């Protein structure tokens, strides 16, 4: 309009100031609300199972795992290829395949730890980082099978993965519950996982050697069936039968009533654990077997379920120990060893 300038008159100015101020207030309130909502969502996320909540792990029932999907990484440890390709025949939807053999050492020392670079490549291929909630799944058919997820659980914890669980009873329990399965293979986006080792759960041969020299230093727990402990049989890769000097016999199958592939509740496990010496926080427990498979179950129950402090796993166990020529107990004489070998060969015919 004629005579109008770009500057408002004093009347217009007085009217516009409250409006602009109110707009700024509204913008500030909205920003504060958004920030508060974001912070709340972050705190809720942090409390979800597998991050800081207590509902995740170390054991999950099939129903509990179903409720967690798809917010967890399910890792199927069964065979993926060949005649025993259980994963290909049917698996939990979204589960990625990482057969147990991929986590194990060479045939002449299966319990030996792999080079760290191989573990890192494997973990990254599964899309797992230190904070990923991971659920490990095996067949679950018998007590011995539980050693596979227990050993991988220990390996991942040693590497620094923070949130781990085992599907109790494995795929046997999942299918028995009538829960969905698929044959469609899943692939994960690789992670940038970097290991941060938990040395407190690892017993090296050198450390075990020191423990053997001082019977009061550690409780050495033999997880094998009693025949191995007594030197009546040995693992094929072991140099000779026998056990660690001063070791206590505690067969891992004791944890599984009725030869089930699933662990019972903690109250039952506590009663089974009464067969062990009283807990001494100054005396660590070293779990071992032939190749760190059965021993992983003893480690898992004592450390993760019953929360016994300072429980370690000797990964190479008696195969590693005997092949190194370390001192052993319950070693039969040469004639007895030869006779045992002949009997085993005859039974294998």
Beta strands, then each sheet from edge to edge (+ up, - down):
strand 1: 59-60
strand 2: 73-76
strand 3: 96-97
strand 4: 133-137
strand 5: 163-167
strand 6: 218-222
strand 7: 248-249
strand 8: 284-288
strand 9: 311-313
sheet 1: 1+ 5+ 4+ 2+ 3+
sheet 2: 7+ 6+ 8+ 9+
end
